[in-house]
């Protein structure tokens, strides 16, 4: 990839993270991308026949990622759909190490929503539902918004009802709509690998989404749909009582944290959702589109694992 392609990929990532300004002679991201498209690619450098030509030095790793890049190179995973190599094939992040200790030193206090003794759960309309199974039946029969008219089946969520670790995504996709199970298909397979990298299996955690029915054509959720589904999610959190919540993607993070802050600024901090630590990372589907986000995702899930271990 030449320099022009690298810069375009970088700017597209910044735009997907919600940023509209980029300090490049006062140009916006869109203007910079348009300017790049007008550039002609430079001629490739001629290959020297000399065997004494020194190889170029690798690009330095940014300081915030240095501990991850140097201490956990084996954790690199291939997020391409056809890849067989799992996330974290050679090593897991269960135990504390110099790299995780360095990560702990970079903890930042994030957004705090409610408190452990707040009234959110008490005000929930499903506060008297005694189990996840009973709640799932209510979700299956829900007609509070129009999503049930186009969805094939509800996707309440699944996993360990007493899980210490809870994953929350945005909404079911086509595969989930067909099966009724959350995070299946390519994104689901990648999530399984991500969990395995921190020594967790799917049957050890609880996995769900903010929305319980698929939006048509995977469009963005509407406010009334979020309003109808959110009480279900709140009750699930109350019943599971996780020690850590991992918010997967912009929508899940912004919904739980009641903010419009871009995901790039929500990462790297320990937020609190009614007393429960909440860590934000990219959605597995986004990793399939942007493999460059594999490393920051690994940093996020290591943080989540470290918080989980510290809670014990």
N, C-alpha and C positions, 0 to 999 in steps of 0.2 A: 504494500500500500504506500503510495507516494505521499508527500507532505500535504498536497491539496486534499486528498481523500481522508487523511487523518484529521485535518482541521474540520472538514465537513462533518465527519462522524462525531467529533467532539462537540461541535455546535448543535447538532441534532440531539445529542444527549442532554445538553443544557436546556434546550427548548422543551424536551419531554419532562424534565424535572420541574418545569413551571417557570423558568427564567426567561425574561423577554429582553433584558439588556445585557450587553457584553462589551467590555471596555476595549474597543478596537477603533480608535480615532473617532469616538462618538457614534459608532454604527450600532444598530440593533442587531439581534441575532438574525432576523429575517434578511436585513440588508447585507449582512456579512455573507450569508449563504448565497444570496443573489450575486454578490461580487465574486465569490469563489467560482460560481458556475460560468462566469465570463472569462475566467483565466484559462489559458491554454496549458496543458500539462507540459512540464519541461522535459527535454530530451533525457532519456536514461543515461546515467554516467557510463562511459566506456569501461569495460572490464580490463584491468591490467593483467598482462601475462606473467608479471613478476610474482614469485612465490613469497616475496618478502613484504608484500603490501600488508599493512597493519589493519586488522578488522576494526570497524567503527565501534566506539564505546557504547554500551547499552544506555538507554535513557535513564536518568536517576529516578528512583521511586520517591514520590512525594512524602514528606515527613509524617503526615497522619497515617499513612499506610505502611511505613517502613517496617514496623514490627510484624505486620502480617506477611509482607512480601519476603522478609528475610527469615522469619521463624517458622513459616508454614507454607513453603513452596509446594510441598507435597499435597496441599489441600486444593490446589487448582483443579477445577472440574470443567468439563466440556459441556456447555449448555445447549449445543446443537441437538435437534431432535433425533438425529441418527446416532448420536454418541452413545457408547456403551460404558465409558469410564464414569464411575459414580462421583458425586460430590464428596471429597474427603476419602479417597480410596485407602490411603496408607496410614491415616492417623485421625483421631477424633479429638474434640476439644473438651472432653469431660473433665479432665484434671487441670488444675492451675499450672501454668508454666510461665517462664519469663515474658513470653509474648502476651499472655492473658493478664499478667500483672501490669504490663505496660498499658494494656487496654484499659484496665481498671483505673489507672492514673489519669485517663482522659475522660472519665465519666463526667457528664454534664447533667445538671438538673433540668428536666424538661417541663412540659405542660402538666399541670395538676388538675384533674377533673374530679370534683366531689371529694369525699373522704371515706375512710373505711367505715365510719359510723353514720354516713349520710342517709338521706331519705329516698334516694333514687330507687332502690330496690323495694322499699316499702310502698311506693306509689305505683309500682308496676301492676298493670291489670292482670298479669298472670302470676302474681306473687303466691297464690294458693295452689298452683300446679306443683305436684309433689315430685315429679320425676321427669327426666329428659324424654323418656318414652311417651309419657302422657302429653308432654309439650309437642313432640313430633306429630302426634295425631291431630292436634289443633292446627299445626302448620299445614299438614296435608289437606285439611278441610278449609283453610283460610280463604276468604273472599273479600278481604278488607281493601284490596287494591285490584286493578285490572290485570295484573300480571298472571293471575291464575287462568285467565281466559286464553292466553297464548302459550303458556308453558305446558309441557307434557306431564310433568310431575314435580312435586315439591322436593327440595333438597334441604332437609332440616339440619344436617350435620351428623357426624358420627365419631366414635372413638371411645376412649376410657371415660366413663362418667365421673371418675374421681381423679382425673388427670391433673398433674401439677403444671402442665404446659399446654397452652391453648393457642391455636392458630386461627386467625380471622381474616378472611379474604373479602372480595367485593360482592360477587354474585355468581350463581351457577352459569356455566357455559353450555355449549351444545352437548358435549359428552355427559356432563352432570345432569342435564335435563332429560337425557335418554335413560340414565341409570338410576337417578335418585341419590347418587353418592357424590360427596364433595371432592374436588381436586382429583379427577381422573384424566386420562389422556396424557399428552406430553407434559403439560404443566404439572399435573398431579404426580407423574413419575419423577419430575425434577424436585418437587417438594419432598417426596420420599427420600431422595438422595441427600437433600439438604438436612433433613432431620437425622438421617443416619450419620452424617458428618459430626453431629453433636451427641452421638450415642443415644438417639431416641428412635423408636419405631412408631409407625402410625397407630398401632394398638395401644401405645403408651400415652398418646396425646389426644386431645379433642380438637377436631377440625370443623369449622363452620364458615359461613359467610354472613355479611350484613343482610343481604337480600336472600330470601328462601325460594324464590322463583326466578327463572331466567328472564331478563329483559329481552324483548324481541330484537334479533340480530345483534345481540350483545351491546346494545346502546347503553349510554350512561344512565344510572338510576335517577328517577325523578324524586323530588322532595316528598310527595305523598306516599311513594313506595317505601322510602326510607322510614317515614313516620309510622307506617303500618308494620314494618318488619322489626324495627329497633327494639320494641318491648320483648319480642321473642329472644333476641340476642342478649338483652339485659338479663332475662330470666335464666338463659343458658349459663351465663357467667356466674350468676348467683348459685345455681345448682352445682356446677363443676367446682367452683372455688379454686381456680388455678393460682399458682404462685407467680406465673409469668404469662403475659399475653404477647404474642408476636403478631403485629398488624402487617399484613401482606399487601403492599401497594398503597397508592395515594388515597383511593377512596376509603378503604377501611381505616387508614390512619386518621384522615381528616374527619371522618364520621365519629369515631370513638373520642378523638381529642377536641372535637367541636372547633375546628380551625380550618382556614384556607391556606395555611402555610405550605409551601411546596415540600415534597417528600425529601428533597435533598437537604433541607434545613431541619427536618424532623429526625433524621437519622443521627446516630451517634450520641443520643441522650437517653436517659432513663425517665420516661414519663410515668405518670401515676393515674390510673383509672379507678377511682373509688378505693384507693389504697393498694391496688394491684400494680406492680411494675409492668410497664408496657414498652416494648421495643419495636421500632419501625424499620422495615426493610422493603426491598422491591418485591413485586409480585413475581412468582415463577414464570408467568407468561411473558413478563417484560424481559426476563433474562434470556428467554429464547430469542427475542428480537435484538437484544443488546448484550452479547456475551461479555463486553467490557465491564458490566456490572457484577460479574461473578465475584470478583475480589471484594468490593464493598459489601456484598451480601454475606460473604464469609465472615467479614469483620462484625456485621450485625448479629449473626446467629451465634458467634462466639460470645458476644456480649450477653445475649439472652441466656446462653448456657451458664455463663459465669454468675449471672444474677440468680438463676435457678439454684445453682450449687450453694450460693451464699445464703439462700433462704432456708436451707436445711441445716 
